Amino acid sequence: MPGSGARWRALCSVLLATVLTAGCGVQATGVVAAGDAPTGFGIGRTATQITLYFVYAGQMTTVQRPWSGSPSPDRVLAELFRGPYSSELKQGLHTALPPTSPSIRVDTASQPVVVTLSESMKLLYPTGLQQVVCTTVAALASSGQGVGKGITVVTSDTRLENLYCN
């Protein structure tokens, strides 16, 4: 077939020109405003809110509260033990924690993280314990720390290990 090479080159040239001039179909636009850049909690930042776990209709539920300063787990747990605000109580939230201010110590340097409370486990188990564990996990996350090996909770009479928020 004489000339078939020339026709092939011509066809390829036409196809290449078509592809190059067609572009990808996306129209050029100017700058589109999309709002503020995303923000979150990270190491060294001050939290603007904390997450506490209370009980609503028999289920664990989160409550966001305004916060200034460090969201350290021991400070956040002290806030949890203060219980729901009156406005939260009116919404049906309550706590399974005793109405006391126990001594709270959180060792974030150890793995797993260890939460030590001066209360008896008998006053916490099971729902209050879950409130403590979930609130600790949230506080650790908001300060940029993980809980890879779970949480250990030590009370005046019990030690429970490998606890997770579920």
Order of alpha helices (4+ residues) and beta strands (2+ residues): alpha-beta-beta-alpha-alpha-beta-beta-beta-alpha-alpha-beta-beta
